[in-house]
Amino acid sequence: MREQEQQRTAGNGAHGRAWFAAAVGGLALAAFAWRFGWFQHGSEGDRGSWVNRMLVSDRTVAVPAGLRPVRWSNREHPEIGSIAGIDRLWNTYDLSQGDPLGMTCDDDGASELFVRTAAEWAKARTQGCYSYSTVAMMFEAPFLHHAALWCFLEEARPAARSGFDSLDLRALAPLFLPPSVDRWKIERTGGDEWTLDDGTLRRMDESTFGWIVPLAVGDYDGDGSEDLFAAAGGGFTQGTGRNYDTLLYTWRPSGRLIETSARLGIGWIRGGDGIAEARARWAANCGLPEGRRFRLRGRCECGEWIEKSDERIHWLEVELVARGGFLEGAYRCKNQPKSVPLEGTFGRDDAGVLQEFGIDGAATAKIGFTYKYEGGTLTIEGWRCGSGQLETDDFVAVGSVEDAADGAENAGPRTR
């Protein structure tokens, strides 16, 4: 995973049928996971940790009829009494676990600031201070996760639609933490194990591990559907490399659970971090024509390693349809000649994230990209990282919207 993802705070129609399809899709995948032994049994005592997780809402806030209130895990965050009380927590709640956290403020590490509260930590981050070592990053993680959660709760809205009523981690395990794939082939490598530890979902294979804790739900991006906010982390099973992150997920009408973390703001900036402008931009489909298919062609480097890099680069074809700032489509290339489904979102500014769904309903890769849309031409470039992998492979593709005469208007992505 790239450094910007490791350091990132929060970077660091038929809706009824859609959410029913999402639930059915999740159950079907859970059955698949159970049948093939993806999920390792925990103790009976673990059951209360992942079935019907206890979520509470702010009883002091009136919620319009028909909407679901913003909710959070009282078990994981008992310090939150109300959303209005977050201001006090931000300025007074001690997150230091004993000794204050030391933040490095110079490139040579000669200067340090010591912080205890989210307000002090946010000020240090704004000044360019950072955690210098793996150990410091570990002690910084509570600041990252608490501050980003508090920012999420202050900006999230009641939602008209939900896909997270039960928060059944057993059913969602391979969706939150997809099983590993080969770096250059869309094939599961096997060897993944999932466990539950007091509500924390963990995945491990022979080289990497990851964990995730769902913490809150609410409509963060303004599309009317609940988004799930989670704390997460991971690293190498052999070695000291670690990363800590905050993630966002939502159910899509396709029935897929997708990661939408690119929509999160910077978790140490309160007051929305431009969320009102971002919501308006997504609602306007980020300036792209709504529901029109783009055909893009370019090159990628997803083939097995070849010493001469020019021999590794090969052709790439992508089809994308954008609606409400979300993307759906497919790609194929010399290394993957069959159409591979894609789904994702535009994020803040000129960036976004796609997920690849090449096998069984769980993501097989994450694709980070930047884009430019000028004069009817869309250009995207970025990287692909297979599930369970840490290395990335680059790509670039350029194309324009299909003519309406080709039957592309209001069309979905095609498959071959």
C-alpha positions as CSV (number, residue, x, y, z in Angstrom):
1,M,0.0,0.0,0.0
2,R,1.3,3.4,-0.9
3,E,2.7,5.8,1.7
4,Q,-0.1,8.3,1.1
5,E,-2.6,5.6,2.1
6,Q,-0.6,4.6,5.1
7,Q,-0.3,8.2,6.3
8,R,-3.8,9.3,5.2
9,T,-6.0,10.2,8.1
10,A,-9.2,9.8,6.4
11,G,-6.8,9.7,3.7
12,N,-4.8,9.5,5.3
13,G,-34.1,4.6,-9.0
14,A,-35.1,1.3,-7.3
15,H,-33.6,1.8,-3.9
16,G,-35.7,-0.8,-2.1
17,R,-34.7,-3.5,-4.6
18,A,-31.1,-2.3,-4.4
19,W,-30.7,-2.7,-0.7
20,F,-32.6,-6.1,-0.8
21,A,-30.1,-7.2,-3.4
22,A,-27.2,-6.0,-1.3
23,A,-28.4,-8.0,1.7
24,V,-29.0,-11.1,-0.4
25,G,-25.5,-10.6,-2.0
26,G,-23.9,-10.4,1.4
27,L,-25.6,-13.6,2.6
28,A,-24.7,-15.4,-0.5
29,L,-21.1,-14.5,-0.1
30,A,-21.2,-15.5,3.5
31,A,-22.5,-18.9,2.6
32,F,-19.7,-19.2,0.0
33,A,-17.1,-18.2,2.6
34,W,-18.5,-20.7,5.1
35,R,-18.7,-23.5,2.5
36,F,-15.0,-23.1,1.5
37,G,-13.6,-22.5,4.9
38,W,-12.6,-18.9,4.6
39,F,-13.9,-18.0,8.0
40,Q,-12.3,-19.6,11.1
41,H,-14.6,-20.4,14.0
42,G,-14.3,-18.2,17.0
43,S,-15.5,-19.1,20.5
44,E,-19.2,-19.0,21.3
45,G,-18.5,-16.0,23.4
46,D,-17.5,-14.1,20.3
47,R,-21.0,-14.2,18.8
48,G,-22.2,-11.2,20.8
49,S,-19.3,-9.2,19.3
50,W,-20.3,-9.5,15.7
51,V,-24.1,-10.2,15.6
52,N,-26.3,-7.1,16.0
53,R,-23.5,-4.8,17.2
54,M,-24.7,-2.3,19.8
55,L,-25.1,1.1,18.2
56,V,-26.5,4.1,20.0
57,S,-27.7,7.4,18.7
58,D,-27.9,10.9,20.1
59,R,-31.2,11.1,21.9
60,T,-30.9,14.9,22.2
61,V,-31.2,15.3,18.4
62,A,-34.6,15.1,16.7
63,V,-34.6,12.9,13.6
64,P,-37.3,13.4,10.9
65,A,-39.7,10.5,10.5
66,G,-38.6,7.9,8.1
67,L,-34.9,8.6,8.5
68,R,-32.3,6.6,10.4
69,P,-30.2,8.5,13.0
70,V,-26.5,8.7,13.0
71,R,-25.2,5.9,15.3
72,W,-22.0,4.8,16.8
73,S,-20.6,2.0,18.8
74,N,-21.0,2.7,22.5
75,R,-18.9,-0.3,23.3
76,E,-15.9,0.9,21.4
77,H,-16.4,4.6,22.2
78,P,-18.1,5.0,25.5
79,E,-16.6,8.5,25.9
80,I,-19.2,9.8,23.4
81,G,-22.3,10.9,25.2
82,S,-23.7,13.1,22.5
83,I,-22.6,14.7,19.2
84,A,-22.7,18.1,20.8
85,G,-20.3,16.9,23.4
86,I,-17.6,16.1,20.9
87,D,-16.2,19.7,21.2
88,R,-15.3,19.0,24.8
89,L,-13.8,15.6,23.9
90,W,-11.7,17.3,21.2
91,N,-10.1,19.7,23.6
92,T,-9.9,17.7,26.8
93,Y,-10.0,13.9,26.3
94,D,-6.6,12.4,26.9
95,L,-5.6,10.0,24.0
96,S,-2.0,9.5,25.0
97,Q,-2.3,6.2,26.9
98,G,0.0,7.5,29.6
99,D,2.9,9.4,28.3
100,P,2.2,12.2,25.8
101,L,2.8,11.4,22.1
102,G,6.0,12.8,20.7
103,M,5.6,14.3,17.2
104,T,8.6,15.0,15.0
105,C,8.5,18.5,13.5
106,D,11.8,18.8,11.5
107,D,13.2,16.6,8.7
108,D,16.2,15.8,10.9
109,G,14.1,14.8,13.8
110,A,15.7,17.5,16.0
111,S,12.4,19.1,17.1
112,E,9.4,17.5,18.9
113,L,6.0,18.5,20.1
114,F,4.3,16.4,22.8
115,V,0.5,16.1,22.6
116,R,-2.3,14.5,24.6
117,T,-5.6,15.7,23.1
118,A,-7.0,15.6,19.6
119,A,-6.8,19.4,19.5
120,E,-3.1,19.4,20.2
121,W,-2.5,16.5,17.8
122,A,-4.5,18.3,15.0
123,K,-2.5,21.5,15.5
124,A,0.8,19.5,15.3
125,R,-0.3,17.7,12.1
126,T,-1.4,21.0,10.6
127,Q,2.1,22.4,11.3
128,G,3.6,19.5,9.4
129,C,4.6,17.3,12.4
130,Y,4.4,13.6,12.0
131,S,5.2,10.2,13.7
132,Y,8.8,9.3,12.9
133,S,8.9,5.6,13.7
134,T,6.8,2.5,13.6
135,V,6.4,2.6,17.4
136,A,5.4,6.3,17.3
137,M,2.8,5.4,14.6
138,M,1.3,2.8,16.8
139,F,0.9,5.3,19.7
140,E,-0.5,7.8,17.2
141,A,-3.2,5.4,16.0
142,P,-5.7,6.3,18.8
143,F,-5.4,10.0,17.9
144,L,-6.0,9.2,14.2
145,H,-9.0,6.9,14.9
146,H,-10.7,9.0,17.6
147,A,-10.3,12.3,15.8
148,A,-11.5,11.0,12.4
149,L,-14.5,9.3,14.0
150,W,-15.5,12.5,15.9
151,C,-15.2,14.5,12.6
152,F,-17.4,11.9,10.9
153,L,-20.1,12.1,13.6
154,E,-20.2,15.9,13.5
155,E,-20.8,15.9,9.7
156,A,-22.9,12.8,9.1
157,R,-26.6,13.1,8.6
158,P,-29.6,10.9,9.2
159,A,-30.1,8.5,6.3
160,A,-33.1,7.4,4.3
161,R,-31.6,4.0,3.4
162,S,-29.5,1.5,5.3
163,G,-27.5,-1.7,4.6
164,F,-25.9,-2.0,8.0
165,D,-28.7,-2.8,10.4
166,S,-27.1,-6.0,11.7
167,L,-23.4,-5.3,11.2
168,D,-22.9,-9.1,11.0
169,L,-19.1,-9.3,10.8
170,R,-19.3,-13.0,10.1
171,A,-21.2,-12.3,6.9
172,L,-19.1,-9.3,5.9
173,A,-15.7,-10.7,6.8
174,P,-14.5,-11.4,3.2
175,L,-16.0,-8.1,2.0
176,F,-14.2,-5.9,4.6
177,L,-11.0,-7.8,4.3
178,P,-11.0,-9.6,0.9
179,P,-9.0,-12.8,0.6
180,S,-5.6,-12.5,-1.1
181,V,-5.0,-12.8,-4.8
182,D,-1.9,-13.4,-6.9
183,R,-0.2,-10.1,-7.9
184,W,-0.5,-10.6,-11.6
185,K,-3.5,-13.1,-11.9
186,I,-7.0,-12.7,-10.6
187,E,-6.8,-15.9,-8.6
188,R,-7.1,-16.4,-4.9
189,T,-3.9,-17.6,-3.4
190,G,-5.5,-19.3,-0.4
191,G,-4.1,-19.4,3.1
192,D,-6.2,-16.5,4.5
193,E,-7.6,-16.8,8.0
194,W,-10.3,-14.6,9.6
195,T,-10.8,-14.3,13.3
196,L,-12.9,-12.2,15.6
197,D,-11.3,-10.7,18.7
198,D,-13.9,-8.9,20.8
199,G,-15.5,-7.2,17.8
200,T,-12.3,-6.7,15.9
201,L,-12.2,-8.6,12.6
202,R,-8.7,-9.8,11.6
203,R,-7.3,-11.4,8.4
204,M,-3.9,-13.0,8.0
205,D,-2.0,-14.8,5.3
206,E,1.6,-15.9,5.1
207,S,2.9,-12.4,4.4
208,T,0.4,-9.8,5.4
209,F,-2.3,-9.1,8.0
210,G,-5.1,-6.6,8.5
211,W,-7.8,-5.7,11.0
212,I,-10.9,-3.5,11.0
213,V,-13.4,-2.3,13.6
214,P,-16.7,-0.8,12.4
215,L,-17.5,2.2,14.6
216,A,-20.3,4.3,13.2
217,V,-23.0,4.7,10.5
218,G,-24.6,7.8,9.0
219,D,-25.0,9.5,5.6
220,Y,-21.7,11.2,5.3
221,D,-21.6,12.0,1.5
222,G,-25.2,13.3,1.2
223,D,-26.6,10.6,-1.2
224,G,-29.3,9.5,1.3
225,S,-27.6,6.1,2.0
226,E,-25.8,5.1,5.2
227,D,-22.1,5.0,5.1
228,L,-20.1,2.9,7.5
229,F,-17.0,4.4,9.2
230,A,-14.3,2.0,10.5
231,A,-10.9,2.1,12.0
232,A,-8.4,-0.2,10.4
233,G,-4.7,-1.2,10.2
234,G,-2.3,-3.9,8.9
235,G,1.2,-4.7,7.9
236,F,3.7,-7.5,7.3
237,T,3.6,-10.7,9.3
238,Q,7.4,-10.8,9.1
239,G,8.9,-7.4,9.9
240,T,7.9,-4.1,11.5
241,G,6.0,-2.4,8.6
242,R,2.6,-1.2,9.9
243,N,-0.2,1.1,8.6
244,Y,-3.2,2.7,10.3
245,D,-6.2,4.1,8.5
246,T,-9.8,5.1,8.6
247,L,-12.2,3.7,6.1
248,L,-15.7,4.4,4.7
249,Y,-18.0,1.8,3.0
250,T,-21.5,1.8,1.4
251,W,-23.8,-0.6,-0.3
252,R,-24.4,0.1,-4.0
253,P,-27.5,-0.8,-6.1
254,S,-25.4,-3.5,-7.8
255,G,-25.4,-5.4,-4.5
256,R,-21.8,-4.7,-3.8
257,L,-20.2,-3.3,-0.7
258,I,-17.6,-0.8,-1.9
259,E,-15.0,1.2,-0.1
260,T,-15.6,4.9,-0.4
261,S,-12.8,6.2,1.8
262,A,-11.7,8.7,-1.0
263,R,-14.8,10.7,0.1
264,L,-13.5,11.2,3.6
265,G,-11.9,14.5,4.5
266,I,-8.7,15.0,6.5
267,G,-9.5,13.7,10.0
268,W,-7.8,16.4,12.0
269,I,-9.7,19.2,10.4
270,R,-13.1,20.0,12.0
271,G,-15.9,22.0,10.5
272,G,-16.5,19.7,7.5
273,D,-13.2,20.0,5.7
274,G,-15.1,21.2,2.6
275,I,-17.8,18.5,2.8
276,A,-20.6,20.8,1.7
277,E,-18.7,21.6,-1.5
278,A,-17.8,17.9,-2.0
279,R,-21.4,16.8,-1.6
280,A,-22.5,19.3,-4.3
281,R,-19.8,18.2,-6.6
282,W,-20.7,14.5,-6.2
283,A,-24.4,15.3,-6.7
284,A,-23.4,17.1,-10.0
285,N,-21.5,13.9,-11.0
286,C,-18.2,15.8,-10.8
287,G,-18.9,17.5,-14.1
288,L,-19.2,14.3,-16.2
289,P,-22.4,13.5,-18.2
290,E,-24.8,11.4,-16.1
291,G,-25.2,7.8,-17.1
292,R,-23.1,8.0,-20.3
293,R,-20.6,5.4,-21.1
294,F,-16.9,6.3,-21.6
295,R,-14.6,4.1,-23.7
296,L,-11.0,4.6,-22.7
297,R,-7.8,3.0,-24.1
298,G,-4.3,3.1,-22.8
299,R,-1.6,0.9,-21.2
300,C,-0.9,-0.9,-18.0
301,E,1.9,-2.9,-16.3
302,C,0.0,-5.7,-14.6
303,G,1.9,-8.5,-16.2
304,E,4.5,-10.7,-14.5
305,W,7.8,-9.0,-13.9
306,I,10.0,-8.7,-17.0
307,E,13.5,-7.2,-16.7
308,K,12.9,-4.9,-19.7
309,S,10.0,-2.7,-18.5
310,D,8.9,-1.8,-22.1
311,E,8.1,-5.5,-22.7
312,R,5.9,-5.5,-19.6
313,I,3.7,-2.6,-20.7
314,H,0.7,-3.7,-22.7
315,W,-2.7,-2.5,-24.0
316,L,-5.6,-1.6,-21.7
317,E,-9.3,-1.0,-22.5
318,V,-11.7,0.5,-19.9
319,E,-15.5,1.3,-19.9
320,L,-16.9,3.5,-17.2
321,V,-20.3,5.0,-16.4
322,A,-20.6,7.7,-13.8
323,R,-23.8,8.5,-11.8
324,G,-23.9,10.7,-8.8
325,G,-20.2,10.7,-8.4
326,F,-20.0,6.9,-8.3
327,L,-18.4,4.8,-11.1
328,E,-19.3,1.4,-12.5
329,G,-17.7,-0.4,-15.4
330,A,-15.2,-3.0,-16.5
331,Y,-11.7,-3.4,-18.0
332,R,-9.6,-5.8,-19.9
333,C,-6.0,-6.0,-21.0
334,K,-3.5,-8.3,-22.5
335,N,-2.9,-9.9,-19.1
336,Q,-6.7,-10.1,-18.4
337,P,-8.4,-10.5,-21.7
338,K,-11.8,-11.3,-20.2
339,S,-13.9,-8.3,-18.9
340,V,-13.3,-7.6,-15.2
341,P,-16.0,-5.7,-13.4
342,L,-15.2,-2.4,-11.6
343,E,-17.0,-0.2,-9.2
344,G,-16.0,2.8,-7.1
345,T,-16.2,6.5,-6.5
346,F,-14.8,9.9,-7.2
347,G,-13.3,11.3,-4.1
348,R,-12.1,14.8,-3.1
349,D,-10.5,17.0,-5.8
350,D,-9.3,15.1,-8.8
351,A,-8.9,11.6,-7.3
352,G,-10.9,8.5,-6.8
353,V,-10.8,4.8,-6.0
354,L,-12.2,1.8,-8.0
355,Q,-12.5,-1.8,-6.7
356,E,-12.1,-4.8,-9.0
357,F,-14.6,-7.7,-8.6
358,G,-13.0,-10.4,-10.7
359,I,-14.1,-13.7,-9.0
360,D,-16.6,-14.2,-6.3
361,G,-18.2,-10.9,-5.1
362,A,-15.4,-9.9,-2.8
363,A,-13.0,-7.3,-4.2
364,T,-9.9,-8.7,-5.9
365,A,-8.0,-5.4,-6.1
366,K,-8.0,-1.7,-5.3
367,I,-7.3,0.9,-8.0
368,G,-6.4,4.4,-7.0
369,F,-6.6,7.0,-9.7
370,T,-6.5,10.7,-10.6
371,Y,-8.5,12.0,-13.5
372,K,-9.0,15.0,-15.8
373,Y,-12.1,15.8,-17.9
374,E,-11.7,18.4,-20.5
375,G,-13.4,19.0,-23.9
376,G,-15.3,15.7,-23.6
377,T,-12.2,13.7,-23.0
378,L,-11.6,11.7,-19.8
379,T,-8.1,10.8,-18.7
380,I,-7.4,8.5,-15.8
381,E,-4.1,7.3,-14.5
382,G,-3.0,5.5,-11.3
383,W,-2.2,2.2,-9.8
384,R,-3.7,-1.2,-9.1
385,C,-3.0,-3.2,-5.9
386,G,-4.3,-6.8,-5.6
387,S,-6.0,-7.8,-2.4
388,G,-3.4,-9.0,0.1
389,Q,-0.6,-7.4,-1.9
390,L,1.6,-4.4,-1.1
391,E,3.2,-3.9,-4.5
392,T,1.3,-1.8,-7.1
393,D,1.3,-1.6,-10.9
394,D,0.6,1.6,-12.9
395,F,-1.8,2.3,-15.7
396,V,-3.1,5.2,-17.9
397,A,-6.1,5.4,-20.2
398,V,-7.8,8.1,-22.3
399,G,-11.2,8.2,-24.0
400,S,-14.5,10.0,-24.6
401,V,-18.2,9.4,-24.2
402,E,-19.8,7.2,-26.7
403,D,-22.2,8.8,-29.2
404,A,-25.9,8.5,-28.3
405,A,-26.4,6.9,-31.8
406,D,-24.4,4.0,-30.5
407,G,-27.0,3.3,-27.9
408,A,-24.8,4.5,-25.1
409,E,-27.2,7.0,-23.5
410,N,-28.2,5.9,-20.0
411,A,-26.4,2.6,-20.6
412,G,-24.6,0.5,-18.1
413,P,-21.2,-1.1,-18.6
414,R,-20.9,-3.8,-21.1
415,T,-19.2,-7.1,-20.6
416,R,-17.5,-9.3,-23.1
